[in-house]
């Protein structure tokens, strides 16, 4: 048998090897850490540069006014909005709304590390005090959130876009912030337990409700409220069957003092069972409004009170009282208009009426009414009607002492 002559390492040799490794580690780890930090910092600066390029390109047409718009721009430019955080430890990305610039900031010292612009650095503290320095990571809350009964209120109050994952009861009034989209995603939204209107616009906000063919139960006074403090907002409702029992309320309400309101209704079906409500109520509203209603049907005691500039195309409307009362300028095209009552107070329940100097151009419509087809209130106005199909009507044109009604080129 051969004798095994192999020897292992002695303790002394192992200690020496471990000591050498420890010395190398002590020398190299800080070096590697420094290299990693420099690489991360370089990557963060490059990301900052690219994000600012994306913002400046988008700002050629429209400068972003909110963090949500910034996040949307960066998403379109290929950035992952859910990962808008620097690689460098202790750093954050901020957006300066005053200069529309993304900043790389060291959190501990609150100093701008990139871009190295003295003007930005000098103004940083002042902008921050004015609320013009916003943490970019906060923008992730605006990314579309899937919601259920447990988190919808929190998501909407945060200003998030939401997609329903189940039928939801919305009992609170939600202040609409920034640009928000509510996608019913095949589910129902029930606001009937709400004592007011569940959706209330705020200044500069935009709301889109994508309802598809699903139903929405409105609150006690309707669905959307535009308070008098709002000086600019947009509301878009796409599809859906909206049911209400408003007791002298309105599907959409524009308050006195509000201004620059854009309302778009596309293929909306609305039924108010109260016998005492409006499709849109604007009593006292004196601001500018742009209203577009395409398709859909509306059944209520009274129809649309129309300020500003409006266009109704292919709408079916059934009312007891006046279907359209125009304060501003309205085109009413290819609509089917039916009114049931003969009078509203001492005035006829007209298919189309004008007041306060309003102008209505009515063409290609089918009109059936037990009141007047066209009527001018005592505050005056003009109606120009061409190529309409007048079925049942008690009076073709009334209120002529207060304004002008022209039917197929003939002044009435």
N, C-alpha and C positions, 0 to 999 in steps of 0.2 A: 504494500500500500504506500502510495506517495504521500509525503508529508506536505501539508498546506503551509506555504511560507508567506502568504499575503498578510499584510499588516493594515489596520485601519488608521484613521487620523487620531493623533494624540489630542488631549484636551487643550494643550498649548497651541497646537496648529489651528484647532477650531476657534479658539478665542481670537487668534490673530486674524483669521478670515472674517470673523464677525466684526472685528474692529475696523478692518479695511472697508467692509461694506457700509458700516455706520458712517465712516468718514466720507466715503463717496456720496452717500445719501445726503449727509449734512451739506455737502458742497453743491450737489446737483438738484435736489428737490427745490430749493429757492429759485434756482435758475429756471427749472422747468415751470414752476408756478408763475414766475415773472413772464416767461414766454407765453404761457397760456393766457395770462391776464392781458398781455399786449395783443395777442391774437383776438381775444374777445372784444377788447376795446376797439381794435381796428374794424372788426366785424360790425360792432354797434355803430361806429361812425359811418361806415358804408351804408348800413341800413337807414340811418338818419338822413344821409345824403339822398338815397333813393326815394324815401318817403316824401321828402321835400320836393323832389323833382316831380313826383306824382301829383302832389298838391298844387304846385305851380302850374302844371299842365291843365289840370281840371279847372283852375281858377281863371283861365283865359275866358271861359264862358260864364261861370258862376262861382263866386268865392264862397266856400263853406261857412255857415253861420253857427253850426252846432257840432258837438263831438260826434254825434251820430252820422252827420254828413261826412265828416273826416274819415270815420271808420269805413263808411260805404265806398268812398273814393279809394282808400287803401286796399279794400277787398277787391275792387275792380282792377286795381293795378297788380294783383297777384299776391298780396300779403295775406297771411293767415291772421285774421282779426282776433282769434282766440289765443294767439301767441305773441302779442305785441309787447314783449318785455325784453330788455337788454340781456345779453349773456354775461355782462360784467356785474359781479356781485356788488350790491349797494348802489346801483344806478337805476334810473327810470327814464322812460320816454315821456315828455310832456308836449302838449300842443298849446302854443301861444296864439290865442284868437286875434289879438291885436295885430300881429304880423303874419298870421297864417303860416307858422313855422313849427316844425317838430324839433324839440330840443332834447339833447342827451344830458341829463342832470345827475350829479352826484348827490344822493339823498342827504347824507350826513351834513355836508357843508352848504347844501342848496346852491351849488354853483353850476353854471352851464359849462360843460366840457366840450360840447360840439353843437352847433357851429361856433367857432371862436370869433364872435362878433361883439366888439366892445359895446355897441349900442344896445344889443340884446341883453348883455350882461348887466349893464347899468340900469336897464328898465325892468329887470326880472322881478325884483322885490315889489316894485310899484304895480306891475301887471298882476302879480300874485295877489296883492291886497285888493285889487279891483275885480278879482274872480276871472281874470283872463288867461290864467295858466291852469290847464286842465290835464289831469293824469290820463295818458292815452289808454292805459289798461282799463280805466273805468268805462271806456267805450264798448267793451265786450258785453256789458249788460244790455246793449241795444241790439245785439244779435238775436235773430228769431228764437223765441223761447216756446217750447211745447208746454202747454198749460192744462191744468185740470182744476177742479173746484178748489183745491187746496192752495194753489199758487197764482191764480189768475190775477187777483187784486194786487198782489205784490209786484207781479211782472208789469202790469199796466201802470201802476203808480211809479215804477222805475222808468217808464217811457219805452219799454221793450216792444218790438214786434212780437206778436203772439200767434200761435197756431193751436187751435183747440184739439184735445185728444179725447174729449168726452162732452156730453151735453152739460151745460153750465148755467147755474142761476147766478145772476149778477145783481146783488141787492144794494150795492154802494154806488154813489156817484163818482165816476172816474174823471179826473182832470187830464185831458189829452195833452201830452207834452211832445215837443219836437215833431218828428215825422213818425207816425205809428201806423201799423197795419194789423188788423184783426182778421185772421183767416179762420172761418168756421170749420173748414176741413171736413165737411160732411156731417157736422154736429149742429145742435141747436143752442142758441143763446137766449136765455130767459131773463128779462129785466122787469117782469111784470110786478115783482114785489117792491120795486123801487118807487119811492114816494114822489120822485121828480122825473127828470130825464137822466138815464144812466151815463150818458157820454156828454161831457162839457168841455168845450174848446177853451184853450188858453192862447194868449197872444203869440202869433207867429207859428202856431202848431198846424200840423197836417194829419188828417185821419183818413184811412182807407179801410172800409169793411168789405171783405170778400166773402159773400154769403152763399154764392152758388144757388142751389135750389132749396136750401134749408130755411127754416123759419126762425124769426127773431121776435120775441115778445117784448113790446116796448114798455116803458115805465108809465106811471100814472098820468104824466103829462106829455109823453112822446118819447123820442129817442135821443135827439141831438139838440143841445142848447148852445147858442153863441151869445155869451154875456156882453153887456155894453162896454166892458173894459177891453175887449178884443179889437185890435186895430188891423189885424191881418190874420187870416186863417183859410185853410182849404179842407173841404169835406167831400169824400167820394164814397158812394155806396154802390157796390157792384152786385147785382142779382139779389136773390133772397125774397122770402115772403114775410112781410112785417105786419104783425097784428097788434092792434092797440084798442084801448077803451079809455080814451083820454079825458073825458068830461071837460070839454072846452079847452083842451090842450092842443098840441100840434106835433106832428111827426118831426119837423124841424122848426126851431124857433130862433129868429134873429131879433136880438134886443136893441132897443134904442141906445145909441152911442157906439155900437159896433161899426166896423168899417172894413173895406177891402176883403169881402167874403167871397170865396169861390166855392160853389156847390155843384157837384156833378152826381146825377142819379142815372144809373144804367140798368135797364131791365129789372127794375124794382117793382114788386107787387105789394101794395099797401092797403090794408083794410082797417078802418076805425069803426068799431061796433058801437061806440057811445052814442052816435046820432047827434053829437055836439062838438066835433073836433075839426081841425084843419089838416090838410096835407102840409102846408107851410104857412106859418103865421108871422107877419112882419110888422104888426101895428107899432108905429112909433119909430121904426128903423128908417134912418135918413142917409145912411152911408152908401158907399159904392158896393155893388154886388155883381158877380158874374154867375149866371145860373144856366146849366145845361142839363136837360132831362131827355133821355133817349129811351124809347120803348117803355114797357112796363104798364102797370095799371094802378089807379088810385081810387079808392072808394072811401068817402068821408062826408060829413055834413057840408063842409066847404072845402074848396080845392086850394089853389095856390094864390097867395098874395105875392105879387111879383115886383120887387124893386130892381133898380140897376138895369143891367142888360141880360136878357134871358132868351133861351131858345128851347122850344119843346118840339120834339120830333117823334111821330109814331106813338104817342101816349094815348091810352084809353083812360078816361076819367068819368066817374059817376058820382054826382053830388046831389044833395038836397037843395043847397043854396048855390051861390055863384061858383063856377068852376075855375075861372081865371079872373083875378082882379089885378090889373096892371097899373102900377105906379110909375114904372120906368119905361123901358123899351123892350118889347117882346115879339119874337117871331113864334107863331103857333102853326105847325106844319103837319099835315097828314095825321091829325089826331081824331079820335072818336070821343065826342063830348056829349054827355047826357046829364041834364039837371031835372029834378023831380018836382020841386015846389014852384008855384006860380010867382010867389013874391018873397022878399026878405024885408020885413018891416013894410015900408011904403014903396020900396023899389022892387022891380022885377028880379026874379032869380035868373040871372043871365048866364049864358054859356061863356061869353067873353065880355068883361066890363073894363072900363078905364076910369081912372080918377087921378087927381093931383097933377094933371097935365100929361099923363102917360100916353104912350102910343103902342097899339097892338096891330101887328100885321098877321092876318089869319088866311091861310090858304090850304086847299086840299083836304079840309076837315069835314067830317060827318057830324051834324049837330041835330040833337033832338032835345027840346025843352018845353016845359009848360009855361015858362016865363018868356023872356026876350032872348033872341039869338045874340044881339049886340046891344050894349047899354053904356051910356056916358053918365057918370055921377055928376053932382052939382059942382065939383071942383075941376071939372073939365078934362078933355082928352080927345084922342083921335083913334078911330078904328078904320083900317083899310082891309077889306075882305075880298078875296078873289077865288073863284073856282071851288067854292065849298058846296057841299050837299046838305041842304037844309030840309030836314024831315019835319017832324012835329015841332011847331013853335007858335006861341000865342001872338007874339009881336016880333017882326024881323029886326027892327031897330027902334030904340027908345032913348030918351034923354037928349034929343037932338037940340034942345034949347041951350044945352051946356057944352056941346062940342060937335065934332064932325064924324059922321059915319059914311063911308063909301063902300058900296057893294057892287062888285063886278064893274067898276068904273062909273057907277051912278051914285051921285050924292043923295043921301036919303033926306 
